[in-house]
């Protein structure tokens, strides 16, 4: 059974706005996934309608892996934000 190469791509909000037609075209591939980031933090996963229906029928191994990776990223950002809030003086910007 051939393995599919991951089609996950991180995309910022400005790039999404600029390249929306191309992103929508890419999402016609049911294997394509985009992770929308705001200030380098993952905020949403964008998938096509066919891919969404496939997930409702049962997530693929690639989707389960993406969920684990995103969970680690989100938890990492939450943990670093909590630590940064305690350690940083008020008014300073924290780079993540």
C-alpha positions in Angstrom: 0.0 0.0 0.0 1.6 3.3 -1.0 2.0 5.9 1.7 0.9 9.4 1.0 3.3 12.2 1.7 1.9 14.7 4.2 0.2 17.7 2.5 0.2 19.8 5.6 1.4 23.4 5.1 1.5 26.2 7.7 0.1 29.5 6.3 -0.1 32.9 7.9 -3.2 35.1 7.8 -1.6 37.6 5.3 -0.5 34.8 3.0 -3.9 33.2 3.2 -5.6 36.5 2.3 -3.2 37.1 -0.6 -3.3 33.5 -2.0 -6.9 32.5 -1.2 -7.7 31.3 -4.8 -4.6 29.1 -4.9 -5.3 27.7 -1.4 -8.9 26.9 -2.4 -7.6 25.2 -5.5 -5.1 23.2 -3.5 -7.9 22.1 -1.1 -9.5 20.2 -3.9 -6.9 17.5 -3.1 -8.5 15.6 -0.3 -5.0 15.1 1.2 -4.2 18.8 1.5 -4.2 20.5 4.9 -3.4 24.0 5.9 -2.6 25.2 9.5 -3.5 28.8 9.8 -1.1 30.7 12.1 -1.6 34.0 13.8 1.7 35.5 15.2 3.3 32.1 14.6 0.7 30.3 16.8 -1.6 27.6 15.2 -5.2 28.9 15.3 -7.1 26.7 12.8 -6.8 23.8 10.4 -8.2 24.4 6.9 -9.4 21.4 4.9 -11.5 20.9 1.9 -15.1 19.7 2.0 -14.3 16.2 0.7 -11.5 15.8 3.3 -13.9 16.9 6.0 -16.4 14.2 5.0 -13.6 11.6 4.9 -12.7 12.6 8.5 -16.3 12.2 9.6 -16.2 8.7 8.2 -13.1 8.0 10.2 -9.7 9.9 10.5 -6.7 8.6 8.5 -3.4 7.9 10.1 -2.1 11.2 8.7 -5.0 13.1 10.3 -4.4 11.4 13.7 -0.7 12.3 13.4 -1.5 15.9 12.5 -3.9 16.1 15.6 -1.1 14.8 17.9 1.4 17.3 16.4 -1.0 20.2 16.6 -1.9 19.3 20.2 1.8 19.4 21.1 2.2 22.8 19.4 -0.8 24.3 21.0 0.1 23.0 24.5 3.6 24.2 24.0 2.4 27.7 23.1 0.0 27.7 26.1 2.8 26.6 28.5 5.3 29.1 27.1 2.7 31.9 27.3 1.9 31.0 30.9 5.6 31.0 31.8 6.2 34.2 29.9 3.4 36.0 31.7 5.0 35.1 35.0 8.5 36.0 34.1 8.1 39.0 31.8 7.6 42.6 33.1 4.3 44.1 32.0 4.3 45.9 28.7 7.1 43.9 27.1 6.5 41.9 24.0 7.4 38.2 24.2 8.7 36.6 21.0 7.6 33.0 20.4 
